[in-house]
Amino acid sequence: MSNNPTPGKCQGKPILGWFFFLITVAAVFGLGLLFASIMERRDEAKIRPPMVKIDKFEADNTKWSENWPRQHASYREMDDDTTRTKFGGAGPIDYLADTTANVILFAGYGFSKDYLQARGHTYAVEDITQTGRNNGKLPATCWTCKSPDVPRLMAQFGKKKVANPDDASLQELAVAGAGDFYSKKWNDFKDDITHPIGCLDCHEPDTMKLRVSRPALIEAFKRQGKDVNKVSHQEMRTLVCAQCHVEYYFKGKGKYLTFPWDQGTTPEAMEAYYNDADFKDWTHAISKTPMIKMQHPDYEVYSTGIHAFRGVSCADCHMPYRSEGGAKFSDHHLQSPLLNISNSCAVCHRWSEDETRSRVEDIQTKNAQGRARAERAIAFAHFDIAACMQIGVTDEQINSVRQLVRSAQMNWDYVAANNGMGFHSPQECMRILTKAIEKAQEARIQAARLLATYGYVKEVVYPDYSTKEKAQTLIKTFIAGNAPDLLNGYKVQ
């Protein structure tokens, strides 16, 4: 019997060997490329010490760009002021033309003359300098949130009050010098404040650690028994925004910037605070009611919403991460998440962009409808009070009605003045708008009863304020003392 193998039985083995050899070589080569890519990306992502030393008072954002070019490049994208969403965007929307009831609601106050949506941070100094509300007589306090020059200037005053100013942080110096800064006039610093909101406002230059640079937030936390410097990094990604995106007022003759949070951050708590202090921003030109103007309580509204409950920060949505090569960094193009859904909303919400946008706009539309109803009721309430004055109702009789209108408008403005058209906390915003409507309608009912005691039982003649121009002309008649007849010629018998 032959010992030779069966012909053809092992002929495939050399081919099989070469096949496995080539597969192994390809795998090793692929793993090598993967390893090299990983190492390259790690190197790109490595946080390196700043190449250029930045002074702790450096307000010029371009100086910071030498160390942080990606962040600065994205920050400069805010120069585009043409972006729009259904209810916002970066463009200077004229709120008075868009919602003419605003002219009536702010009658006798600067916001009835000029009220534009703020553009991006890169326009902060330009916008406040050019606004029609700036008559040149504003206090220096109005500069506070507009420029990194502000904490630097506060720090200069603070150096006189700190034992070792060279060793003190910008935060410590700014807190020490804030009062001196606030007590000055706007024009005192018009040549010194030139840089728009930027790096120094939120970061320490040597480490880029987030920090609060504005005294008002530090002081508000302290009055509540909290230390703003002991919060988590994630919380700080919201608090750097809360330095400015809040309700505030100018306290006392020194116009000291203060957050009215001593009793809480709800509109009820802030209203109680203002009432206890007998504070008013202005007297309404039509109803002679002492009024409160809410600023932009974005932080307060956000704090009651689902995103805050889940630990989502402002930066998570408005400054989502970008990746370039192996570098991951926060996008400093602050804008509506609806303009960047894939990087912002889609990180958590696995819906299509169209569905995400539709859901958000549906929430906003409902809040806009509630807001419009409140605006109409409050505007008419101001005219109802004016009608009562025309018929001869005394201040003593009408003051309770004025208190209702003051409360109604403050609650409406708590929603209207915050960004996002109610989206940051939809249920809370609808609750507050409902309360505003209820108070305004109660004021109107009480005013109607007062008119009835003087024999007037018909409807008040409400003037036409359907355009910005008509509304502004109408306000001037009340200020001049020749207001239109709201009683259709009725005279008390």
C-alpha positions as CSV (number, residue, x, y, z in Angstrom):
1,M,0.0,0.0,0.0
2,S,1.4,3.4,-1.0
3,N,2.1,6.0,1.8
4,N,1.6,8.9,-0.5
5,P,-1.4,11.1,0.4
6,T,-4.4,11.0,-1.6
7,P,-4.0,13.3,-4.7
8,G,-5.8,16.7,-4.1
9,K,-6.4,16.2,-0.3
10,C,-3.9,18.8,1.0
11,Q,-3.6,21.1,-2.0
12,G,-5.8,23.9,-0.3
13,K,-3.6,24.2,2.8
14,P,-0.9,26.5,1.4
15,I,-3.6,28.9,0.1
16,L,-5.4,28.8,3.5
17,G,-2.2,29.7,5.3
18,W,-1.5,32.6,3.1
19,F,-5.1,33.8,3.6
20,F,-4.7,33.8,7.4
21,F,-1.3,35.5,7.1
22,L,-2.7,38.4,5.1
23,I,-5.6,38.8,7.5
24,T,-3.2,39.0,10.4
25,V,-1.0,41.5,8.7
26,A,-4.1,43.6,7.8
27,A,-5.4,43.4,11.4
28,V,-2.0,44.5,12.9
29,F,-1.8,47.3,10.4
30,G,-5.3,48.5,11.2
31,L,-4.6,48.3,15.0
32,G,-1.5,50.3,14.4
33,L,-3.4,53.0,12.6
34,L,-6.1,53.0,15.3
35,F,-3.4,53.3,18.0
36,A,-1.7,56.2,16.2
37,S,-5.0,58.0,15.7
38,I,-5.9,57.6,19.4
39,M,-2.6,58.9,20.5
40,E,-2.8,61.8,18.0
41,R,-6.3,62.7,19.3
42,R,-5.2,62.5,22.9
43,D,-2.3,64.8,22.1
44,E,-4.7,67.2,20.4
45,A,-7.1,67.1,23.3
46,K,-4.5,67.6,26.0
47,I,-4.9,70.7,28.0
48,R,-1.7,72.6,27.7
49,P,-0.5,75.6,29.8
50,P,-1.3,78.9,28.2
51,M,1.3,79.9,25.6
52,V,0.8,83.6,26.4
53,K,0.3,84.8,30.0
54,I,-3.0,86.6,30.4
55,D,-3.3,89.3,33.1
56,K,-6.0,88.7,35.6
57,F,-7.7,92.0,34.6
58,E,-7.4,91.5,30.8
59,A,-10.7,92.5,29.2
60,D,-9.6,92.4,25.6
61,N,-11.0,89.1,24.2
62,T,-8.6,89.0,21.3
63,K,-5.7,88.6,23.8
64,W,-7.3,85.4,25.1
65,S,-7.7,84.1,21.6
66,E,-3.9,83.5,21.3
67,N,-4.4,80.7,23.9
68,W,-7.9,79.6,23.0
69,P,-8.4,80.1,19.3
70,R,-11.2,77.6,18.8
71,Q,-13.3,79.1,21.6
72,H,-12.7,82.7,20.3
73,A,-13.5,81.8,16.7
74,S,-16.9,80.3,17.8
75,Y,-17.5,83.4,20.0
76,R,-17.0,85.7,17.0
77,E,-19.9,83.8,15.2
78,M,-22.2,85.9,17.3
79,D,-21.4,88.8,15.0
80,D,-24.1,87.3,12.8
81,D,-27.2,89.1,13.9
82,T,-29.5,87.8,11.1
83,T,-30.5,84.4,12.6
84,R,-34.1,83.9,13.5
85,T,-36.3,81.4,15.2
86,K,-40.1,81.6,15.4
87,F,-40.0,83.7,18.6
88,G,-36.4,84.9,18.7
89,G,-33.0,84.8,17.2
90,A,-30.1,87.2,17.1
91,G,-31.8,90.0,15.3
92,P,-32.9,93.2,17.1
93,I,-36.6,92.5,17.1
94,D,-38.7,95.7,17.9
95,Y,-40.9,94.5,20.8
96,L,-42.9,97.7,20.6
97,A,-43.9,97.2,17.0
98,D,-44.2,93.4,17.4
99,T,-46.5,93.7,20.5
100,T,-48.0,97.2,20.7
101,A,-49.5,96.5,24.1
102,N,-45.9,96.8,25.4
103,V,-46.1,100.6,24.7
104,I,-49.2,100.8,26.9
105,L,-47.9,98.6,29.6
106,F,-44.7,100.6,30.0
107,A,-46.3,104.0,29.5
108,G,-44.1,106.7,31.2
109,Y,-41.0,104.5,31.3
110,G,-38.1,104.2,28.9
111,F,-39.2,100.8,27.6
112,S,-42.2,102.5,25.9
113,K,-39.8,104.5,23.8
114,D,-37.4,101.8,22.7
115,Y,-37.4,98.1,23.4
116,L,-35.3,95.9,21.1
117,Q,-34.4,92.3,21.6
118,A,-30.7,92.2,22.6
119,R,-28.3,90.8,20.0
120,G,-25.5,88.5,20.7
121,H,-22.8,89.2,23.4
122,T,-20.5,90.7,20.9
123,Y,-22.9,93.6,20.5
124,A,-23.5,94.2,24.2
125,V,-21.6,97.6,24.5
126,E,-22.9,98.8,21.1
127,D,-26.6,98.0,21.9
128,I,-26.8,99.6,25.3
129,T,-24.9,102.7,24.0
130,Q,-27.3,103.2,21.1
131,T,-30.6,102.3,22.8
132,G,-33.2,105.0,22.8
133,R,-33.6,104.4,26.6
134,N,-30.1,105.8,27.2
135,N,-30.4,109.6,27.8
136,G,-26.8,109.8,29.0
137,K,-28.0,110.3,32.6
138,L,-28.1,106.7,33.5
139,P,-26.1,105.5,36.6
140,A,-22.9,103.5,36.0
141,T,-24.8,100.5,37.4
142,C,-26.3,100.1,33.9
143,W,-22.9,99.1,32.6
144,T,-22.6,96.2,35.0
145,C,-23.4,93.2,32.7
146,K,-22.2,94.7,29.4
147,S,-18.4,94.3,29.5
148,P,-15.4,92.6,31.1
149,D,-14.1,96.1,31.6
150,V,-16.6,96.4,34.5
151,P,-15.1,93.9,36.9
152,R,-11.7,95.3,36.0
153,L,-12.9,98.9,36.9
154,M,-14.6,97.6,40.1
155,A,-11.3,96.0,41.0
156,Q,-9.5,99.3,40.6
157,F,-11.8,100.8,43.2
158,G,-11.4,97.7,45.4
159,K,-7.6,97.9,45.5
160,K,-8.0,100.8,47.9
161,K,-10.0,98.7,50.4
162,V,-8.2,95.4,50.3
163,A,-5.1,94.7,52.6
164,N,-3.0,93.0,49.9
165,P,-4.4,94.0,46.5
166,D,-1.7,92.3,44.6
167,D,-2.5,88.9,46.0
168,A,-6.3,89.4,45.9
169,S,-8.4,87.8,43.2
170,L,-10.4,89.8,40.7
171,Q,-13.6,88.6,42.4
172,E,-12.5,89.9,45.8
173,L,-11.4,93.2,44.4
174,A,-14.7,93.6,42.4
175,V,-16.8,92.9,45.5
176,A,-14.8,95.5,47.5
177,G,-15.1,98.2,44.8
178,A,-18.6,97.6,43.5
179,G,-20.3,100.3,45.6
180,D,-17.9,103.0,44.3
181,F,-18.5,101.9,40.7
182,Y,-22.3,101.9,41.1
183,S,-22.4,105.4,42.6
184,K,-20.8,106.9,39.5
185,K,-22.6,108.1,36.3
186,W,-22.8,106.3,33.0
187,N,-20.8,108.9,31.2
188,D,-18.0,108.6,33.7
189,F,-16.9,105.3,32.0
190,K,-18.1,105.7,28.4
191,D,-14.4,105.9,27.3
192,D,-13.2,103.1,29.5
193,I,-15.8,100.5,28.7
194,T,-15.2,99.3,25.1
195,H,-15.0,95.5,25.2
196,P,-18.2,93.4,24.8
197,I,-19.1,90.5,27.1
198,G,-16.3,88.0,27.0
199,C,-13.7,85.7,28.5
200,L,-12.9,87.6,31.7
201,D,-16.5,87.7,32.7
202,C,-16.6,83.9,33.3
203,H,-13.1,82.5,33.4
204,E,-9.9,82.7,35.4
205,P,-7.2,83.4,32.8
206,D,-4.5,81.1,34.1
207,T,-6.6,78.0,34.5
208,M,-9.8,78.8,32.5
209,K,-11.7,77.7,35.6
210,L,-15.2,79.1,35.7
211,R,-15.9,81.8,38.3
212,V,-18.4,84.4,39.1
213,S,-17.0,87.9,38.6
214,R,-20.1,90.1,39.4
215,P,-20.7,91.0,43.0
216,A,-24.5,91.0,43.0
217,L,-24.8,87.2,42.6
218,I,-22.1,86.6,45.2
219,E,-23.9,88.9,47.6
220,A,-27.3,87.3,46.9
221,F,-26.0,83.9,47.6
222,K,-24.3,85.1,50.8
223,R,-27.6,86.6,52.1
224,Q,-29.1,83.2,51.6
225,G,-26.3,81.5,53.6
226,K,-24.6,80.0,50.5
227,D,-21.1,80.4,49.0
228,V,-21.1,80.8,45.3
229,N,-17.6,79.5,45.1
230,K,-18.5,76.1,46.7
231,V,-20.9,74.9,44.0
232,S,-20.1,72.0,41.6
233,H,-18.6,72.7,38.2
234,Q,-21.9,71.7,36.6
235,E,-23.8,74.3,38.7
236,M,-21.2,76.9,37.8
237,R,-22.0,76.3,34.1
238,T,-25.3,77.9,35.0
239,L,-24.2,80.5,37.6
240,V,-21.8,82.2,35.2
241,C,-25.0,83.0,33.2
242,A,-27.0,83.9,36.3
243,Q,-24.6,86.8,37.0
244,C,-26.7,88.8,34.5
245,H,-29.7,86.7,33.2
246,V,-31.8,87.5,36.3
247,E,-34.2,90.0,37.8
248,Y,-32.5,92.8,39.6
249,Y,-33.0,96.4,40.8
250,F,-30.9,99.4,41.8
251,K,-31.1,99.8,45.6
252,G,-31.0,103.2,47.3
253,K,-29.3,106.4,46.3
254,G,-26.1,104.6,45.4
255,K,-28.0,102.6,42.8
256,Y,-26.5,99.4,44.3
257,L,-27.2,96.4,42.0
258,T,-29.2,93.9,44.0
259,F,-31.0,90.7,43.3
260,P,-34.4,90.6,45.2
261,W,-34.0,87.0,46.3
262,D,-34.0,87.3,50.1
263,Q,-37.4,85.7,50.3
264,G,-37.0,83.4,47.3
265,T,-36.8,83.5,43.5
266,T,-40.5,83.0,42.7
267,P,-42.5,86.0,41.5
268,E,-44.5,85.8,44.7
269,A,-41.4,86.0,46.8
270,M,-39.9,88.9,44.8
271,E,-43.2,90.7,44.8
272,A,-43.3,90.5,48.6
273,Y,-39.7,91.7,48.8
274,Y,-40.5,94.8,46.6
275,N,-43.7,95.5,48.5
276,D,-41.9,95.3,51.9
277,A,-39.3,97.8,50.5
278,D,-42.1,100.0,49.1
279,F,-40.1,100.0,45.8
280,K,-41.2,101.1,42.4
281,D,-39.3,101.5,39.1
282,W,-41.7,104.2,37.8
283,T,-45.2,105.5,38.0
284,H,-47.5,104.5,35.2
285,A,-48.4,107.4,32.9
286,I,-52.0,106.2,32.4
287,S,-53.1,104.7,35.7
288,K,-50.7,106.4,38.0
289,T,-49.8,103.0,39.4
290,P,-46.4,102.4,41.1
291,M,-44.9,99.8,38.8
292,I,-42.2,97.1,38.8
293,K,-40.2,96.3,35.6
294,M,-38.9,92.8,35.6
295,Q,-35.6,92.6,33.8
296,H,-34.8,89.1,32.3
297,P,-35.4,86.5,35.0
298,D,-34.0,83.6,32.9
299,Y,-32.3,81.9,35.9
300,E,-35.3,82.1,38.1
301,V,-37.6,80.6,35.5
302,Y,-35.1,78.0,34.5
303,S,-34.7,76.9,38.1
304,T,-38.3,75.7,38.2
305,G,-38.1,73.7,35.0
306,I,-37.4,70.0,34.1
307,H,-33.9,70.7,32.8
308,A,-32.8,72.3,36.1
309,F,-34.4,69.3,37.9
310,R,-32.4,66.9,35.8
311,G,-29.2,68.8,36.4
312,V,-28.9,70.3,32.8
313,S,-27.0,73.5,32.9
314,C,-27.5,76.6,30.7
315,A,-24.2,75.8,28.9
316,D,-25.4,72.2,28.0
317,C,-28.0,73.7,25.7
318,H,-26.7,77.1,24.7
319,M,-23.0,76.2,24.6
320,P,-22.9,72.5,23.5
321,Y,-19.6,70.8,22.9
322,R,-17.9,70.9,19.5
323,S,-15.2,68.6,18.2
324,E,-12.4,69.5,15.9
325,G,-10.0,66.7,15.3
326,G,-9.4,65.3,18.8
327,A,-10.2,68.6,20.5
328,K,-13.5,68.9,22.3
329,F,-14.5,72.3,23.5
330,S,-17.6,74.4,24.5
331,D,-19.2,76.2,21.6
332,H,-19.0,79.9,22.5
333,H,-21.5,80.9,19.9
334,L,-24.3,81.4,22.4
335,Q,-27.6,81.1,20.5
336,S,-31.0,79.4,20.6
337,P,-30.6,75.6,20.7
338,L,-33.2,75.5,17.9
339,L,-30.4,76.8,15.6
340,N,-28.1,74.0,16.6
341,I,-30.5,71.0,17.4
342,S,-28.1,68.2,16.4
343,N,-25.4,69.4,18.9
344,S,-27.7,70.6,21.6
345,C,-31.2,68.9,21.9
346,A,-30.3,65.7,20.2
347,V,-27.7,64.8,22.8
348,C,-30.6,63.7,25.0
349,H,-33.7,63.7,22.8
350,R,-33.6,61.1,20.1
351,W,-36.1,62.8,17.8
352,S,-35.7,64.2,14.3
353,E,-34.8,67.9,14.1
354,D,-38.3,68.6,12.6
355,E,-40.0,66.9,15.5
356,T,-37.8,68.6,18.1
357,R,-38.5,72.0,16.6
358,S,-42.2,71.3,16.3
359,R,-42.4,70.3,20.0
360,V,-40.6,73.4,21.2
361,E,-42.6,75.8,19.0
362,D,-45.8,74.2,20.1
363,I,-44.9,74.9,23.8
364,Q,-43.9,78.4,22.9
365,T,-47.0,79.1,20.9
366,K,-49.2,78.2,23.8
367,N,-47.2,80.5,26.1
368,A,-47.4,83.3,23.5
369,Q,-51.2,82.9,23.4
370,G,-51.4,83.2,27.2
371,R,-49.1,86.1,27.2
372,A,-51.2,88.0,24.7
373,R,-54.4,87.5,26.8
374,A,-52.6,88.8,29.8
375,E,-51.3,91.9,27.9
376,R,-54.8,92.8,26.7
377,A,-56.3,92.4,30.1
378,I,-53.6,94.5,31.9
379,A,-53.6,97.2,29.2
380,F,-57.4,97.6,29.5
381,A,-57.1,97.6,33.4
382,H,-54.8,100.6,33.1
383,F,-57.4,102.4,31.0
384,D,-60.2,101.4,33.5
385,I,-58.3,103.0,36.3
386,A,-57.8,106.2,34.2
387,A,-61.5,106.2,33.5
388,C,-62.1,106.0,37.3
389,M,-59.8,109.0,37.7
390,Q,-61.7,110.9,35.0
391,I,-65.0,110.4,36.8
392,G,-63.6,111.6,40.1
393,V,-62.7,108.4,42.0
394,T,-60.3,109.2,44.8
395,D,-56.8,107.7,45.2
396,E,-57.9,106.1,48.4
397,Q,-60.8,104.4,46.6
398,I,-58.6,103.3,43.6
399,N,-55.4,102.2,45.4
400,S,-56.5,98.6,45.9
401,V,-57.2,98.4,42.1
402,R,-53.7,99.8,41.4
403,Q,-52.2,97.1,43.6
404,L,-53.9,94.4,41.6
405,V,-52.6,95.9,38.3
406,R,-49.1,96.3,39.7
407,S,-49.1,92.6,40.7
408,A,-50.7,91.5,37.4
409,Q,-48.1,93.3,35.3
410,M,-45.2,92.1,37.4
411,N,-46.3,88.5,37.0
412,W,-46.9,88.9,33.3
413,D,-43.4,90.6,32.9
414,Y,-41.8,87.7,34.8
415,V,-42.7,85.5,31.8
416,A,-42.5,88.1,29.1
417,A,-39.1,89.5,29.9
418,N,-37.4,86.1,30.2
419,N,-36.0,84.5,27.0
420,G,-37.4,81.4,25.4
421,M,-41.1,82.3,25.3
422,G,-41.8,80.2,28.3
423,F,-39.9,77.1,27.2
424,H,-37.5,77.0,30.1
425,S,-40.4,76.2,32.5
426,P,-43.7,75.9,30.5
427,Q,-46.0,74.8,33.3
428,E,-44.7,77.5,35.7
429,C,-45.0,80.2,33.1
430,M,-48.6,79.2,32.3
431,R,-49.4,79.2,36.0
432,I,-48.0,82.7,36.4
433,L,-49.7,84.0,33.2
434,T,-53.0,82.6,34.5
435,K,-52.4,84.5,37.8
436,A,-51.6,87.7,35.9
437,I,-54.9,87.4,33.9
438,E,-56.9,86.7,37.0
439,K,-55.5,89.7,38.8
440,A,-56.0,92.0,35.8
441,Q,-59.6,90.9,35.4
442,E,-60.3,91.4,39.1
443,A,-58.9,94.9,38.8
444,R,-61.2,95.6,35.9
445,I,-64.2,94.3,37.9
446,Q,-63.4,96.5,40.8
447,A,-62.9,99.5,38.6
448,A,-66.3,98.8,36.9
449,R,-67.9,98.7,40.3
450,L,-66.4,102.1,41.2
451,L,-67.6,103.6,38.0
452,A,-71.1,102.2,38.7
453,T,-71.1,104.0,42.1
454,Y,-70.7,107.2,40.1
455,G,-73.5,106.3,37.7
456,Y,-71.4,105.1,34.8
457,V,-72.5,101.6,33.7
458,K,-71.4,101.5,30.1
459,E,-68.1,100.1,28.7
460,V,-65.0,102.3,28.9
461,V,-64.0,103.8,25.6
462,Y,-60.7,102.1,25.0
463,P,-58.3,104.1,22.7
464,D,-56.7,102.7,19.6
465,Y,-53.2,101.5,20.2
466,S,-53.0,99.1,17.2
467,T,-49.6,100.4,16.0
468,K,-46.5,101.5,17.9
469,E,-46.8,105.0,16.6
470,K,-50.5,105.3,17.7
471,A,-49.7,103.9,21.1
472,Q,-46.7,106.3,21.7
473,T,-48.8,109.3,20.6
474,L,-51.6,108.2,22.9
475,I,-49.2,108.0,25.9
476,K,-48.1,111.5,25.3
477,T,-51.6,112.8,25.7
478,F,-51.8,111.2,29.2
479,I,-48.4,112.7,30.2
480,A,-49.5,116.1,28.9
481,G,-52.8,116.1,30.8
482,N,-55.1,116.1,27.7
483,A,-55.9,112.4,27.6
484,P,-58.9,111.2,25.4
485,D,-62.3,111.0,27.0
486,L,-62.7,107.4,28.2
487,L,-66.3,107.9,29.4
488,N,-67.9,108.9,26.2
489,G,-68.7,112.4,27.4
490,Y,-70.3,111.2,30.6
491,K,-70.4,113.8,33.4
492,V,-71.2,113.1,37.0
493,Q,-74.6,114.5,37.8
